[in-house]
Amino acid sequence: MVAVQSIAVLTSGGDSQGMNAAVRAVVRSALAHGVRVYAVQRGYHGLIQGDIREMDARSVGDIIQRGGTILQTARSKEFMTREGQEVAAAHLRALGIDGVIVIGGDGSYQGAQKLHDLGIRTMGLPGTIDNDIAYTDYTIGFDTAVGIVVDAINKLRDTMTSHERSSVVEVMGRHCGDIALYAGLASGAEAILVPEMAIDIKAIAQRMQMHACRGKRHSIVIVAEGAGRGADVAAQLYALSDIECRVTVLGHIQRGGTPTPNDRILASRLGDFAVRRLIAGDGGKACGVIQGQLVATDIAAVVAARKRFDTDLYELAMRLSQ
């Protein structure tokens, strides 16, 4: 006898590449275990509206390679209230749904905890490009987003070298600088500005001047949005060094595109894992992967924790940028 008879899946918050692969895994894994599965359109907003439909294996055909989310996503102020949460839970119970898998970030996890408190078993999957969820090494969409940034920097280097100009690239990462860090290391950036590390703009300017004196024809500076605006950083560098930097803000382009194989595999593993944990009677947990192993941690602990920044990787990037 399984602990849940039917499962619903929803995507919430900002979209990330690989969400569709996770939805596909949830649907097909549930069906393989003889559990009915439903999809909620437009996240918690759709849950309050009762926008829920039953899925079959064909419902998720040909989506593993698609970015975005076929379930769409929307924010819901109403769900932040106790009344809204009770309405959402009532819609689930009316359909006999006793388990929900939420794919999203920190705010989505908090919503999953509210449902769990109302007696609905929930599991969270880390769907966010920022890689800012604790108790998992990587989030769904992060690998793809880093690849997009690296590809953009490769293109910028071509034109910056041709014109002997430097470039400041602003990337997403309000509270977590992982996109900037990983993309910076992978693309050989001369400086990486992240919210987790103190910023010495004067030292960066001096380094760029030193590189210019050695004959280097361009420099790349990556700025996570939580560490400052790219335009402000460029203005400060110009004031300190007379080096003019062109500014590129990649913005939401980082969320689009085809998910990488790594993101598809991560999403598939986590989606199946979440279903199996619900079937086993678990709930109120967030799924992740640590050193290649699938783990489930209390959602409350995940929401309360801050993702550890990899200072060793940051220091490596700085050593190699000399």
C-alpha positions in Angstrom: 0.0 0.0 0.0 1.6 3.3 -1.1 1.5 6.3 1.2 0.0 8.6 -1.5 -2.7 7.8 -4.0 -2.2 10.7 -6.3 0.4 13.4 -6.8 0.3 17.0 -8.2 3.3 18.8 -9.6 3.7 22.5 -10.1 6.4 25.0 -11.0 6.7 28.3 -9.1 8.8 31.4 -9.1 11.3 32.2 -11.8 11.6 29.6 -14.6 14.8 27.6 -15.1 16.0 25.3 -17.8 15.3 21.7 -16.9 12.0 22.4 -15.2 10.2 20.5 -18.0 12.6 17.6 -17.6 11.7 17.5 -13.9 7.9 17.6 -14.7 8.4 14.8 -17.2 10.2 12.7 -14.6 7.5 13.3 -11.9 4.7 12.4 -14.2 6.2 9.2 -15.7 7.7 8.0 -12.4 4.3 8.4 -10.7 2.6 6.5 -13.4 5.2 3.8 -13.4 4.4 3.2 -9.7 0.6 3.2 -10.3 0.0 6.6 -8.8 -2.3 9.1 -10.5 -0.6 12.4 -11.3 -1.9 15.9 -11.9 -0.4 19.1 -13.1 -1.1 22.6 -11.7 -0.9 25.5 -14.1 0.7 28.8 -13.1 2.0 27.7 -9.7 0.3 28.6 -6.5 -1.9 31.1 -8.3 -3.3 28.2 -10.4 -3.6 26.0 -7.3 -5.9 28.6 -5.7 -7.9 28.9 -8.9 -8.3 25.1 -9.1 -6.4 25.1 -12.5 -5.5 21.4 -12.2 -5.6 18.7 -14.8 -4.7 15.0 -14.8 -1.7 13.9 -16.8 -0.7 10.8 -18.7 2.6 9.6 -20.2 1.9 11.5 -23.5 1.2 14.7 -21.7 4.9 15.2 -21.1 6.1 13.9 -24.5 8.8 15.9 -26.4 9.4 18.3 -23.5 12.7 17.1 -22.0 14.7 19.4 -24.4 12.6 22.5 -23.9 13.5 25.5 -21.7 10.9 27.3 -19.6 8.0 25.4 -18.1 5.0 24.0 -19.9 3.1 24.4 -16.6 3.8 28.1 -16.6 4.6 30.0 -13.4 3.2 33.0 -11.6 3.5 34.6 -8.2 0.5 34.7 -5.9 0.0 37.2 -3.1 -3.2 35.4 -2.1 -1.3 32.2 -1.4 0.8 34.1 1.1 -2.3 34.3 3.3 -3.6 31.5 5.5 -7.0 31.8 3.7 -5.3 31.3 0.3 -3.4 28.3 1.6 -6.5 26.7 2.9 -8.3 27.2 -0.4 -5.4 25.6 -2.3 -5.4 22.6 0.1 -9.1 22.2 -0.3 -8.8 22.1 -4.2 -6.2 19.3 -3.7 -8.3 17.3 -1.3 -11.4 17.6 -3.6 -9.4 15.7 -6.3 -8.0 13.2 -3.9 -4.5 14.6 -4.2 -2.5 13.9 -1.1 1.1 14.7 -2.4 2.5 17.7 -4.1 5.9 18.2 -5.8 6.9 21.8 -6.0 9.7 22.8 -8.5 11.2 26.2 -7.7 13.4 28.3 -5.4 13.3 29.5 -1.8 9.9 31.2 -2.0 8.4 28.1 -3.6 9.8 26.0 -0.9 8.2 28.2 1.8 4.8 27.6 0.0 5.5 23.8 0.0 6.0 24.0 3.8 2.7 25.8 4.2 0.9 23.0 2.4 2.7 20.4 4.4 1.6 22.1 7.6 -2.0 21.7 6.3 -1.6 18.0 6.0 -0.6 17.7 2.3 2.6 15.8 1.8 5.1 17.9 -0.1 8.5 17.6 -1.7 10.6 20.4 -3.2 12.8 20.3 -6.2 15.5 23.0 -6.6 14.5 24.8 -9.8 16.5 28.0 -10.1 19.4 29.2 -12.2 21.0 31.0 -9.2 22.2 27.8 -7.4 21.2 29.5 -4.2 19.4 26.6 -2.5 21.2 25.0 0.5 21.6 21.2 1.0 22.2 20.6 -2.7 25.4 21.1 -4.7 23.6 22.2 -7.8 20.1 23.4 -8.7 18.1 22.7 -11.9 19.0 25.2 -14.6 22.3 26.4 -13.1 24.6 24.5 -15.5 22.7 25.8 -18.5 22.8 29.4 -17.2 26.5 29.2 -16.7 26.9 27.9 -20.2 24.9 30.8 -21.6 27.1 33.3 -19.8 30.3 31.6 -21.0 29.1 31.6 -24.6 28.2 35.3 -24.3 31.7 36.1 -22.9 33.4 34.1 -25.7 31.6 36.3 -28.2 32.4 39.5 -26.3 36.1 38.6 -26.2 36.1 38.4 -30.0 34.9 41.9 -30.5 36.7 43.4 -27.4 40.0 42.0 -28.6 39.4 43.5 -32.1 38.7 47.0 -30.6 41.2 46.7 -27.7 38.4 47.4 -25.2 37.4 45.9 -21.9 34.0 44.6 -20.9 31.9 44.5 -17.8 29.3 41.7 -17.9 26.4 41.8 -15.4 24.8 38.5 -14.6 22.0 37.3 -12.4 22.7 36.5 -8.7 21.1 38.8 -6.2 22.1 36.9 -3.1 24.3 34.2 -4.6 27.3 34.8 -6.9 27.7 31.2 -8.2 26.8 32.1 -11.8 29.4 34.8 -11.8 32.0 32.6 -10.1 31.6 29.5 -12.3 31.3 31.5 -15.6 34.2 33.7 -14.6 36.4 30.8 -13.9 35.3 28.9 -17.0 35.9 32.0 -19.3 39.1 33.3 -17.7 37.7 36.6 -16.4 40.1 39.1 -14.9 37.8 40.0 -12.1 34.7 38.5 -10.5 32.4 40.6 -8.3 30.0 38.6 -6.1 27.9 39.6 -3.0 29.7 37.0 -0.8 33.1 38.6 -1.1 34.4 42.1 -0.3 35.0 44.2 -3.4 38.2 46.3 -3.8 37.4 48.2 -7.0 40.7 50.1 -6.7 42.7 46.8 -6.8 40.7 45.6 -9.8 41.5 48.9 -11.6 45.2 48.5 -10.8 45.2 44.9 -12.1 43.6 46.0 -15.4 46.2 48.7 -15.8 48.9 46.2 -15.1 47.5 43.9 -17.7 47.3 46.7 -20.2 51.0 47.6 -19.5 51.9 44.0 -20.2 50.2 44.2 -23.6 46.9 42.6 -22.8 44.4 44.1 -25.2 41.2 43.6 -23.2 39.8 42.6 -19.8 36.6 40.9 -18.8 34.9 41.8 -15.5 31.9 39.8 -14.3 29.5 41.3 -11.9 26.7 39.4 -10.1 23.7 41.7 -9.8 23.9 41.5 -6.0 27.4 42.9 -6.0 26.4 46.1 -8.0 25.2 47.4 -11.3 27.5 46.8 -14.3 27.2 50.4 -15.3 28.3 51.6 -11.9 31.3 49.3 -11.9 32.3 50.4 -15.3 32.1 54.1 -14.3 34.2 53.4 -11.2 36.9 51.6 -13.2 37.1 54.4 -15.7 37.4 57.0 -12.9 40.3 55.0 -11.4 42.1 53.8 -14.4 41.0 55.7 -17.6 40.1 52.2 -19.0 36.8 52.5 -20.8 34.6 49.4 -20.4 31.6 48.4 -22.5 28.7 47.1 -20.3 26.6 44.0 -21.2 23.6 43.1 -19.1 22.6 39.5 -19.9 19.4 39.6 -17.9 16.7 37.1 -18.6 18.5 35.5 -21.5 20.2 33.5 -18.9 17.0 31.7 -18.1 16.1 30.7 -21.6 17.4 28.1 -24.1 17.7 24.3 -24.3 18.8 22.7 -21.0 22.2 21.0 -21.0 22.5 17.2 -20.6 23.6 17.8 -17.0 20.5 19.7 -16.1 18.2 17.2 -17.8 19.8 14.3 -15.9 19.7 16.2 -12.6 16.1 17.1 -13.1 15.2 13.5 -14.1 17.0 12.0 -11.0 15.4 14.5 -8.6 11.9 14.2 -10.1 11.9 10.4 -9.8 13.5 10.6 -6.3 10.8 13.0 -5.1 8.0 10.6 -6.3 9.6 7.6 -4.6 10.0 9.5 -1.3 6.3 10.5 -1.4 5.3 6.9 -2.1 7.5 5.8 0.8 5.5 8.1 3.1 7.9 11.0 3.3 6.9 14.7 3.1 8.0 18.2 4.0 11.3 17.6 2.4 13.5 19.3 -0.2 15.4 17.0 -2.6 19.0 17.7 -3.6 22.2 16.1 -4.7 25.4 16.2 -2.6 28.6 14.7 -4.0 26.5 12.8 -6.5 24.2 11.3 -3.9 20.4 12.1 -3.8 19.4 13.6 -0.4 16.2 14.8 1.2 16.3 17.5 3.9 13.6 19.1 5.9 12.2 22.1 3.9 12.3 24.2 7.1 16.1 23.6 7.4 16.7 24.3 3.8 14.9 27.6 3.9 16.6 28.7 7.1 20.1 27.9 5.8 22.3 30.0 3.5 24.1 28.3 0.6 27.8 28.1 1.3 29.9 30.1 -1.2 32.9 28.2 -2.5 35.8 30.5 -1.5 38.4 27.9 -2.7 37.0 28.1 -6.2 36.9 31.9 -6.0 40.5 32.1 -4.9 41.5 29.7 -7.8 39.8 32.0 -10.3 41.7 35.0 -8.9 45.0 33.2 -9.0 44.5 32.2 -12.6 43.5 35.7 -13.7 46.9 37.2 -13.1 
